[in-house]
């Protein structure tokens, strides 16, 4: 039985709903040693800034029970090197590349989105609003509704391709931010980014990370992420890409039944590098076994 796994994110059609999350798959080349990256629905590349960024000093990652704390500091090669060296590899290998934009000011985010949205081969960008806004005392764009709205309005005007906004879960009511993004004209949402966590070194009595707090990801956050996706999908009618600890077909189906049109595999890429292509195969087998001809029958099932 032939099954249809294609999903639509704004005007962009993905061949299947399985993508890899920004920051966990490098620029695609790293994962290409383990899988055929052209099979993925999309690759969300490592967060980009206009200029190269060296990231945080000191400890950067720490394994936790069923999870991972990271304080990378958005190290990346910068826009020019991405366009000259990283993007050509992705396009040559027929991968759907979605750059993740991680500027530290409104102007930087607007300029990144403007340039990327008119670059050949790029059909969508993902805006990371969890980055600190250096002009607002380092407060993340995605935790203040007024700052969030102003940024999205400016980016939307400058962006000609599909605009995806990656929401921060570190707010009182994430649905307010989801609704505001929809009102501004954002095409889709990614939910959720990492939850803030902390580790204290009991020998020194000091925080393990120089930045004190770090982002928690992995299976430990999955129930929280599924709940969040469900709540967002109750409020908005734009596509949601669900992520947060996906490690199996069952996890993926949970997110999609909660309303996600697509999913992103994150931390598990570093544990099991070819998990994403296996999920594609497992999804197709599941649909055939359950006699589901179109993936639309799965998406949002928990709401019906």
C-alpha positions as semicolon CSV with decimal commas, in nm:
position;residue;x (nm);y (nm);z (nm)
1;X;0,000;0,000;0,000
2;X;0,136;0,341;-0,096
3;X;0,133;0,601;0,181
4;X;0,161;0,979;0,163
5;X;0,402;1,119;0,422
6;X;0,434;1,469;0,274
7;X;0,354;1,763;0,502
8;X;0,315;2,133;0,433
9;X;0,494;2,401;0,635
10;X;0,359;2,728;0,502
11;X;0,415;2,708;0,127
12;X;0,701;2,460;0,172
13;X;0,621;2,092;0,115
14;X;0,845;1,844;0,299
15;X;0,864;1,489;0,164
16;X;0,814;1,357;0,517
17;X;0,774;1,507;0,866
18;X;1,114;1,399;1,002
19;X;1,365;1,681;1,042
20;X;1,678;1,728;1,253
21;X;1,694;2,011;1,504
22;X;1,928;2,306;1,492
23;X;2,241;2,269;1,702
24;X;2,235;1,890;1,703
25;X;2,326;1,815;1,343
26;X;2,594;2,073;1,264
27;X;2,557;2,186;0,905
28;X;2,439;1,849;0,773
29;X;2,781;1,731;0,660
30;X;2,848;1,581;1,002
31;X;2,540;1,355;0,983
32;X;2,600;1,264;0,618
33;X;2,858;1,006;0,733
34;X;2,577;0,809;0,894
35;X;2,279;0,860;0,663
36;X;2,153;0,981;0,329
37;X;2,057;1,335;0,431
38;X;1,844;1,380;0,119
39;X;1,589;1,145;0,278
40;X;1,518;1,387;0,563
41;X;1,222;1,620;0,549
42;X;1,462;1,903;0,634
43;X;1,783;1,992;0,815
44;X;1,769;2,287;1,054
45;X;2,128;2,409;1,049
46;X;2,334;2,533;1,342
47;X;2,231;2,882;1,457
48;X;2,379;3,158;1,241
49;X;2,507;3,506;1,319
50;X;2,638;3,764;1,073
51;X;2,995;3,724;1,197
52;X;3,165;3,407;1,326
53;X;3,104;3,343;1,694
54;X;3,338;3,145;1,922
55;X;3,074;3,059;2,180
56;X;3,101;3,024;2,556
57;X;3,419;2,954;2,748
58;X;3,449;2,674;3,000
59;X;3,222;2,373;3,027
60;X;2,967;2,344;2,747
61;X;2,778;2,016;2,784
62;X;2,681;1,785;3,068
63;X;2,483;1,463;3,055
64;X;2,189;1,446;3,297
65;X;1,944;1,165;3,377
66;X;1,764;1,116;3,042
67;X;1,888;1,448;2,913
68;X;2,161;1,693;2,829
69;X;2,251;2,039;2,957
70;X;2,425;2,261;2,704
71;X;2,577;2,606;2,718
72;X;2,741;2,630;2,376
73;X;2,692;3,001;2,326
74;X;2,583;2,968;1,963
75;X;2,930;2,907;1,824
76;X;2,908;2,920;1,444
77;X;3,103;2,996;1,128
78;X;2,913;3,314;1,041
79;X;2,694;3,396;0,743
80;X;2,964;3,431;0,476
81;X;3,126;3,095;0,550
82;X;2,783;2,930;0,566
83;X;2,689;3,061;0,222
84;X;3,030;2,985;0,070
85;X;3,109;2,646;0,225
86;X;2,821;2,489;0,419
87;X;2,512;2,557;0,208
88;X;2,665;2,428;-0,120
89;X;2,725;2,088;0,041
90;X;2,363;2,064;0,151
91;X;2,228;2,165;-0,188
92;X;2,466;1,932;-0,371
93;X;2,332;1,645;-0,158
94;X;1,968;1,740;-0,225
95;X;1,894;1,828;0,136
96;X;1,620;2,073;0,233
97;X;1,828;2,324;0,430
98;X;1,653;2,554;0,675
99;X;1,900;2,797;0,835
100;X;1,846;2,881;1,200
101;X;1,888;3,254;1,263
102;X;2,042;3,346;1,598
103;X;2,124;3,716;1,599
104;X;2,189;3,915;1,916
105;X;2,000;4,226;1,806
106;X;1,689;4,312;1,609
107;X;1,897;4,454;1,327
108;X;2,116;4,142;1,304
109;X;1,815;3,912;1,292
110;X;1,644;4,123;1,027
111;X;1,955;4,136;0,809
112;X;2,019;3,762;0,839
113;X;1,660;3,679;0,744
114;X;1,663;3,929;0,458
115;X;1,977;3,783;0,302
116;X;1,891;3,418;0,358
117;X;1,536;3,453;0,226
118;X;1,661;3,559;-0,117
119;X;1,945;3,307;-0,133
120;X;1,902;3,038;-0,397
121;X;1,808;2,698;-0,259
122;X;1,670;2,831;0,069
123;X;1,292;2,806;0,102
124;X;1,253;2,873;0,475
125;X;1,433;3,019;0,775
126;X;1,390;2,946;1,145
127;X;1,421;3,239;1,385
128;X;1,555;3,149;1,729
129;X;1,395;3,390;1,975
130;X;1,573;3,235;2,274
131;X;1,885;3,440;2,196
132;X;1,970;3,724;2,434
133;X;1,894;4,075;2,308
134;X;2,211;4,266;2,392
135;X;2,033;4,601;2,356
136;X;1,772;4,501;2,615
137;X;2,009;4,392;2,890
138;X;2,049;4,038;2,760
139;X;1,683;3,940;2,800
140;X;1,584;3,675;2,546
141;X;1,365;3,802;2,261
142;X;1,119;3,521;2,320
143;X;1,040;3,591;2,686
144;X;0,903;3,946;2,658
145;X;0,586;3,971;2,449
146;X;0,642;4,333;2,348
147;X;1,004;4,271;2,239
148;X;0,898;3,947;2,069
149;X;0,624;4,124;1,872
150;X;0,848;4,407;1,759
151;X;1,115;4,166;1,638
152;X;0,870;3,946;1,448
153;X;0,704;4,242;1,278
154;X;1,041;4,364;1,148
155;X;1,162;4,019;1,044
156;X;0,834;3,936;0,870
157;X;0,858;4,248;0,654
158;X;1,215;4,160;0,555
159;X;1,163;3,788;0,492
160;X;1,039;3,670;0,154
161;X;1,047;3,295;0,222
162;X;0,868;3,075;0,476
163;X;0,928;3,212;0,827
164;X;0,936;2,965;1,118
165;X;0,973;3,092;1,474
166;X;1,129;2,865;1,738
167;X;0,951;2,941;2,064
168;X;1,106;2,950;2,410
169;X;0,926;2,742;2,675
170;X;1,069;2,961;2,950
171;X;0,761;3,182;2,973
172;X;0,442;3,184;3,180
173;X;0,205;3,117;2,888
174;X;0,365;3,009;2,560
175;X;0,029;3,018;2,380
176;X;0,030;3,399;2,404
177;X;0,353;3,404;2,204
178;X;0,220;3,147;1,956
179;X;-0,094;3,351;1,895
180;X;0,103;3,673;1,855
181;X;0,333;3,506;1,601
182;X;0,031;3,394;1,402
183;X;-0,117;3,745;1,415
184;X;0,208;3,894;1,284
185;X;0,204;3,657;0,987
186;X;0,459;3,393;1,082
187;X;0,414;3,080;0,867
188;X;0,496;2,813;1,126
189;X;0,627;2,752;1,477
190;X;0,889;2,521;1,627
191;X;0,815;2,408;1,982
192;X;0,993;2,374;2,205
193;X;1,343;2,502;2,254
194;X;1,538;2,394;2,564
195;X;1,420;2,449;2,920
196;X;1,659;2,639;3,147
197;X;1,841;2,418;3,395
198;X;2,142;2,433;3,623
199;X;2,418;2,217;3,771
200;X;2,612;2,299;4,086
201;X;2,959;2,152;4,135
202;X;2,939;2,029;4,496
203;X;3,319;2,030;4,530
204;X;3,350;2,400;4,454
205;X;2,999;2,513;4,540
206;X;2,994;2,699;4,208
207;X;2,777;2,660;3,897
208;X;2,917;2,402;3,654
209;X;2,873;2,639;3,360
210;X;3,033;2,981;3,329
211;X;2,696;3,109;3,209
212;X;2,540;2,962;3,528
213;X;2,227;2,831;3,352
214;X;2,210;2,596;3,054
215;X;1,952;2,452;2,818
216;X;1,801;2,115;2,910
217;X;1,705;1,883;2,624
218;X;1,648;1,513;2,565
219;X;1,383;1,261;2,678
220;X;1,364;1,426;3,021
221;X;1,165;1,716;2,872
222;X;0,945;1,516;2,633
223;X;0,622;1,506;2,841
224;X;0,651;1,881;2,894
225;X;0,712;1,939;2,523
226;X;0,418;1,720;2,415
227;X;0,188;1,910;2,652
228;X;0,315;2,240;2,518
229;X;0,262;2,140;2,154
230;X;-0,089;2,023;2,237
231;X;-0,174;2,355;2,405
232;X;-0,030;2,559;2,118
233;X;-0,223;2,358;1,859
234;X;-0,544;2,424;2,052
235;X;-0,491;2,797;1,993
236;X;-0,333;2,842;1,648
237;X;-0,400;2,712;1,299
238;X;-0,051;2,750;1,154
239;X;0,177;2,443;1,137
240;X;0,380;2,347;1,442
241;X;0,706;2,152;1,430
242;X;0,732;1,952;1,751
243;X;1,057;1,875;1,928
244;X;1,182;1,781;2,270
245;X;1,331;1,442;2,349
246;X;1,208;1,240;2,052
247;X;1,378;0,900;2,064
248;X;1,133;0,657;1,902
249;X;0,842;0,620;1,662
250;X;0,603;0,631;1,958
251;X;0,750;0,965;2,065
252;X;0,710;1,104;1,714
253;X;0,350;0,987;1,689
254;X;0,270;1,148;2,025
255;X;0,387;1,486;1,901
256;X;0,198;1,452;1,574
257;X;-0,122;1,338;1,743
258;X;-0,081;1,639;1,974
259;X;-0,099;1,851;1,659
260;X;0,254;1,880;1,521
261;X;0,269;1,875;1,141
262;X;0,636;1,771;1,157
263;X;0,894;1,682;1,420
264;X;1,261;1,751;1,486
265;X;1,503;1,501;1,634
266;X;1,757;1,676;1,856
267;X;1,966;1,529;2,136
268;X;1,925;1,174;2,007
269;X;2,129;1,265;1,697
270;X;2,431;1,264;1,927
271;X;2,338;0,926;2,076
272;X;2,212;0,744;1,768
273;X;2,318;0,938;1,456
274;X;2,100;0,754;1,203
275;X;1,783;0,756;1,412
276;X;1,607;1,006;1,185
277;X;1,614;0,793;0,870
278;X;1,503;0,492;1,073
279;X;1,206;0,692;1,195
280;X;1,111;0,762;0,833
281;X;1,110;0,390;0,758
282;X;0,926;0,306;1,079
283;X;0,662;0,571;1,009
284;X;0,592;0,427;0,664
285;X;0,568;0,074;0,806
286;X;0,334;0,193;1,081
287;X;0,106;0,364;0,831
288;X;0,096;0,054;0,612
289;X;0,024;-0,176;0,906
290;X;-0,250;0,055;1,034
291;X;-0,385;0,107;0,679
292;X;-0,333;0,483;0,701
293;X;-0,289;0,619;0,350
294;X;-0,226;0,985;0,438
295;X;-0,031;1,129;0,728
296;X;-0,302;1,392;0,775
297;X;-0,502;1,123;0,957
298;X;-0,237;1,119;1,231
299;X;-0,178;1,492;1,272
300;X;-0,395;1,639;1,547
301;X;-0,573;1,312;1,626
302;X;-0,573;1,392;1,999
303;X;-0,787;1,699;1,928
304;X;-1,059;1,515;1,738
